[in-house]
Amino acid sequence: MLIRVYPENPNEREIDRIVQFLRDGGIIVYPTDTIYGLGCNIFNTKGIETICRHKGIDPRKANLSFICYDLSNISEYAKIDNTTFKLMKKNLPGPFTFILNGNSNLPKIFRNKKTVGIRVPDNNIIRELVRVLGNPILSTSVRDKDDEITEYFTDPELIHERYEHIADVVINGGYGELEPSTIVDCTGDEPVIVRQGKGILQY
């Protein structure tokens, strides 16, 4: 199902409808401030396993990210010291994935993973979905099997053609980007940029 949602002012009824799919274990494709993402409710094991099967990865080992609504939402699932908090506050919402040490609130399927990637994209649609759902959404980028991000994946209608067999909903939130997020590892003494993508980290 392809649903049009406008990022400037996401329609409440459409957001509620998509959240219902997430609550029922559905998979969605959604816009971010970088590449379109594929995700589900982090507390729905069936949804997580479906995504991991599609990507050919083991959910217990995979480096998957959570999309949170804001900084207070992040501290529910990860340990954040003052320095990291200040860094994140300066850069979020934005095109960054911060790798943090997880805490005991992580869903059961991720308990044996010590770290978690956290995103707060500068996109009203996905943040509104997280807010209404009440917990983060699991996130992985929409891309080719060989991990390439092609022009194909910037157009939600073409994404829908490719993903309608696995996603219950593909959100058309306008054209996406080709550049992924910048990944910042904050698990050591100093933040380390693991991958430079869209966005220049402000210290």
Beta strands, then each sheet from edge to edge (+ up, - down):
strand 1: 2-4
strand 2: 28-30
strand 3: 37-41
strand 4: 65-67
strand 5: 78-79
strand 6: 96-102
strand 7: 115-119
strand 8: 137-141
strand 9: 169-172
strand 10: 182-185
strand 11: 192-195
sheet 1: 1+ 9+ 2+ 3- 8+ 4- 7- 6+ 5-
sheet 2: 1+ 9+ 2+ 3- 8+ 4- 7- 6+ 10+ 11-
end
